[in-house]
Amino acid sequence: MSDLPVADYMNFDPNEFKAEALEPYSSKVNKKRTKQIVINKREPDEVVPEILANSRTVPGILTMRGCCYAGCKGVVLGPTRDILQIVHGAIGCSFYAWGTRRNKTRPPAPEDQNFIPYMFSTDLQEDEIVFGGEKKLLAAAEEAYSIFHPKAMALFSTCPVGLIGDDVHKVARELEEAHPGLNAFAFSCEGYKGVSQSAGHHIANNKLMQKVIGLSEKSKPGKFRFNILGEYNIGGDAFEMERISEKMGLTIQCTLSGNSCYDEMTAAQTADLNVVMCHRSINYVAEMMETKFGIPWFKVEFIGADATNRAFRRIAEYFGDEELKEKIEKVIEEEMVAVEKARKEAYEICKGKTVALFVGGSRAH
């Protein structure tokens, strides 16, 4: 069947096609895969077939696609260093969105706040599941505030919190009333909301617009200022972007949210341009900032030297300054010397070998 013209595929029974696709697998793998390949045809009773990977997350079970909480806390808010983030839920959820991430940060000075090395959790137990855990959350938040005195505090719901009905938003309001000047906000990002991390991205984006972005007009000095949205500094990527941008004469006002801090976020709207990397997780902020503040945006890619060069050239085109364009070309020429040397060395090692890449969404575009 695979040798036939594309147009002739429509003449075949889709069940035969599915059987052929599964044939190379062992019986064990075949049994699992057959549930994941669905023929998109209504049954006689008009029931629409459900794709297994598109089913809602079961409370307490973390799938390969993550969950709403993972998208909110683990992806969007987690890389921010000085918003104190407390997870209201089981300790396993807290560890998943903290210990399994590789977000790096570099505070400007030793005395600057950095909470990334800490994992804050209420560690809900059976008693709280039965009788409620709001008091425990408030006590944990008060204890954390008394020790660290953060400018901002974020509270995150997990599956059991949504099931028992704890009001994390009420606790956030109580914290603000008790501590004038503290910006406390909560996320109803229970893991079972949706089929993947996507709903969590959306919840995080909305709250950042409501409670953080636009609170300050204190922008960084610089003629050409822009924000990078959807860069989470996994492994230190943002450090290089900052270094090269500064060398080119560009100013990164804020990165959402790799190597970021609260003050930079509150003044993100003072930038002239937004560039978006991981489009799926933060395009909502880009669209809302364009609507509310009139800041244009476009998608870029900083994975790989060639894509990075294209991104900076496009940024230069946006600002339309000839001196900036010349400077960017000069920096690209200087930086590519080391890149080409590394490429040749890597090619000699990898030549003739088969390589499999397991990458995230933004790196697969």
N, C-alpha and C positions, 0 to 999 in steps of 0.2 A: 504493500500500500504506500510506503514512503517514497517509492520511485515514481508515483503518478503525478501528473500536473496538479497544481493547487486547486484549480476549479473542480477537479474530479473528486476531491475529498468530500464534498457535500453529498455525493451519491452513496457514501458508506454509512453503515450503522455505527453511531458513536460508541455503542457498547463494544464493537469489534476494535475500534480505535483504542479505547481504554484498555482492553485486554492485551493488545499488542504493546502498548506503552509500559504495562506492568510486567510483561513476560520476562524481561532480563533479571528481575529482582528475585531474591530468595523468598521462600514461602512466608517467612516471618516478616520481612520488610513489605512484601506484597500485601499482606493482611492489613498493615498500617496505612500504606499508601492508597489502597483502594477506597478508604474512607475520605481521603483528601482530594480525590479527583471526582468531581461531580458533573454529571451530564445536565446541562441547563435546560431541562424540559419539565413542564408541569405534569404532575401525576394525574390520573383520571379523576381523583377527588379534588383537583385544583390546588393541591399543596405544592408550594414552591420549594425545590430542593435547597437544603441549607449546606453551605460550605463549612466544613468543620473548623477551618482557621478563622472564620468570620463569626463564630459564636461568642456570646458574652463570657467574660472571665468569671469563673466560679469563685465566690468569696473564699479567700484563704489559699487559693491555688494560683501560683505564678506561672504563666505560660511563657513560651519562647518569645512571644510578642510583647512581653511586659504587661503592664496594667496602667490604669489611669493615674494612680499614685506615683508609679515609677516615672511617667512622663512629666508630671508636675514637679515633684520634689527631686527625683533623681536626675532629670535632664535639664529643665529650665532654671530652677532656683538653686539647685545643689552647688553649682560652681561659684556662687557669690560668696565672698569670704567674710563679710562683716554684717550680714543679716543673720541673727541667731535663729536657727530653725529647729523647732521641736516637733517630733513625730508622735502623734497620739495614736498608740496602737501597740501591737506585739513587737517584741524586740527584733524578731526576724525581719520585719518590714523595714525597721530603722536601719539595720545593718545592710540590707540589700541596696538601699538608695545611698549608702555612704561608703561602705567597705569595698563594694564591687566597682566603684567608679575610679577613674584615674585623672580627675580634674586637678590641675595644679594651679597654684597662685603664688604671687610674689608681692607681698606688701611693700610699699615704698620705704617704710622705716620699721625698725624692730618693735617700736611701741604701738604701731597701728594694729587694730583688731583683726584677728584672723581666726574664724571658728571652724574652718575646714578640718583641722585635725580632731575636732570633737564630734561625737555622736550624741545628740540629745534625744531622749525618748522617755515616754511615760511608762513603758514596759507593762502594758495592761495585763492583769491577771484575771482569774475566774471571778473573783469578788466584784471587780469593777464591771465585768461584762453583765453580771446579774443586777448590781445596785447602781451602776452608772459611774463614769470616770471623769466627769467635769471637774470635781473638786481636786482630783489628783493632777489633772492637767494644769489647773490654776496654780496649785502648789509648786509644781515642777517649773512653771514659767516664772513664778515669783522668786524661786531659789536661783534660777539661772540669771535673772535680772540683777539680783542682789550681788552676784559674784562678778558678772561681766559688764553690766550697764550698757547694753547695746543701744544704738540709735533706732534699730528696727528689729522686730521679732515676727517670725512666721510660724503658724501652727498648721499642721497637716493631718487630715483625717485618713484613716485606713479602713479596710473592710468592716471590722467589728464596730467601729465608731458609728458608721452609717447604719448598721443593723440595730444598734441599741439606742440611737437617737441623741447622742451627746452633741451639744451645740457649741462647736468650736468658735463660731463667730461671736457668740455671747462672751466667751472667755476673753477673746481679743479685745472686745469693747471694755470689759472690766479692767484689763491691763492698762489700756490707754487712760481710763479715768483715774486709776491709782498712780500712774506715772506720767505726768504731763511732759510732753516732748517726745515720748516714745511712740513710734509708728508701729502698731501691732495689727496684723491682719491674718486671716485664716483662709484655708482652702478646703472646700468640700470635694476632695479628690479621692474618694473611696475607690479602691482598686477595681471593683466590679462594674464601674461605670464605663461602658463601652467594650470594645473587643481588643483594644491594644493601648498603647501609650497616648494615642492621639487626643482623646478627650482631656487628658491631663495637661497636654500642651495648651489646649484652648483655655482651660480654667486658669492656668498660670498666666497666660498672655492677658486675659481680661483683668485679673487682679493687679498685675503690674501697671496697667493703664489707669486703673481706678485709684490705686493707693501709693504709687511710687513715681512713675514718669510724669514730669511736669511740676513737681513740688518746688524746684529750685531753678534759678536763672544763672547759677554760677557755672559758666562754661570754661573750658580749658582755653588758654591762649593759643592762637593759631589762625592763619588765613584760610586754610582748607581743612575743615573739620567734618568728620563723618563718623557714623556708628557702624559697627559690625554686628549684625544680628544672626544668631544661630551658630556661633562659634563658642565651643564649651571648653576649650583648652585641655582637651584630652591628650595627655602626653607632652603638653607644652607648646602646641601649635601657635597659640596667641602670642607667646613671647617673641617668636620670629616675625609675626605680622607687625607687632609693635615696633620692633627694631628696624625693620625695613621701611615702614611708614615714616618713622621719624627721620631716617636717612634721606627719604625722598622729599621731605618738607610737608608731609601730611600729618594731621593730628587726629588720632582716634579719640573721640569724645567719650565713648562708652562701648564696651563689648557686652552683648547679652548672650551668655553671661559669664564666659570664661575669663578668669583673672580680673573680675569686676568688683567694684565696691558700691555701697549704697549711694554715696554722694554723686558718683558718676551717673548712676541710673536716674536719680531725681532730676538731673539736668540734661538727659538724653535728647530732649526736644530742642535744645539749642544748636544741635548739629545741622549742617546744610544738606546732608544726604544720608540715607540708610542703604547699606549693601547687605544682602541676605545670603547666608551660606546654607544652613540646614533649613530649607524652605518649609518643610512639613511641620517643623516644631515651632516656628516663630513668625510665619508670614502674616499671622493675625495682627501682631504688634506693628509690623511694617504698614499694613493697610490702615489700621486705626490711627497711626501717627500721621499718615498722609492726609487722612480725613480731618483730624483734629488740628494738626499743626502745619499742614501743607508741605510736609517733607517728602520729596520723591524717593523712590527706592527702585533698585533692580537687583537681580540675582547675580552672584559671582561665585567663583570657585577658587579656593586657595590650596587645593590639594594637587601637588605637583608643580614644578617650576614653570612649565609652559602655561598652565591655567592661571597661576599666580601672576605671571607677566601680563596676560590678557586682562585680568581683573584690574590691575593697577593702571593699565593703559586706558581702560574704560572709565575709571574714576577720573583720570586726567582729562579725558574728553568731556566729561560732565562739567568740570570746573572751567574748562576752556581757556586756561592760562598757558601761553606758549613757554614761558620760563619753567613752569611746573612740568610740562611735557618733556622738555629737554632734560631736566634734572632726573625725571623718572627713567628715561631712556639710558642716561648715564649710569644710574644705580643698577639697572637691569644688566647692563653690559659688565659691570664690575662683579655683580653677584654670580653671574652665569659662569665665570671662570672656574670657581670652586664646584659649581653644580656639574659642569661637563666633566671635570676630573673625577668626581664621585660616580657619575654615570658610567664612564668607561671602566672604572674599577669594578663596579657592580656587574656590568655586562660580561666581563671576562669570567666572573665567578658563576654567573647564571646561564651562560651561553650553552644551548643544547639541552637544558633542563626544563621540565614541565613544572609550572608554578600555579598553585591555586590561591586565589585571594578571597578572604572572607572579610567583607567591608561593610561599613554602615551606609545608610541611604545617600548622604551627600557625596560620599566618595564613589558611588556607583553611577552617578549621573553622567 
